[in-house]
Amino acid sequence: MGKEIDRIKIVLEEKHRTSKRLADSIDKDPTTVSKWRNNSSRP
């Protein structure tokens, strides 16, 4: 299997948003969103 595309990271960069801002808007811990962004965990 090839490298997974990190869509969350791409969208955040396109929209000029931070992981913290996303975490606040969906009421999740910023560490959790960071793990999603870095593909070390999946939602």
NORCOR-V624714 format. One record per backbone hydrogen bond with DSSP energy under -0.5 kcal/mol. CO is the residue of the C=O (numbers start at 1). NH is the residue of the N-H. E is the energy in kcal/mol with one decimal. If there is no record, write none. Layout:
# NORCOR-V624714
((CO | NH | E) (CO | NH | E))
This chain:
# NORCOR-V624714
((5 | 7 | -1.5) (6 | 10 | -2.0) (7 | 11 | -2.7) (8 | 12 | -2.5) (9 | 13 | -2.1) (10 | 14 | -2.5) (11 | 15 | -2.4) (12 | 17 | -2.8) (13 | 16 | -0.7) (18 | 22 | -1.9) (19 | 23 | -2.8) (20 | 24 | -2.7) (21 | 25 | -2.0) (22 | 26 | -1.7) (23 | 28 | -2.6) (24 | 27 | -0.7) (29 | 32 | -0.6) (29 | 33 | -1.8) (30 | 34 | -2.3) (31 | 35 | -2.0) (32 | 36 | -2.0) (33 | 37 | -2.7) (34 | 38 | -2.0) (35 | 40 | -2.1) (35 | 41 | -1.3) (36 | 39 | -1.3))
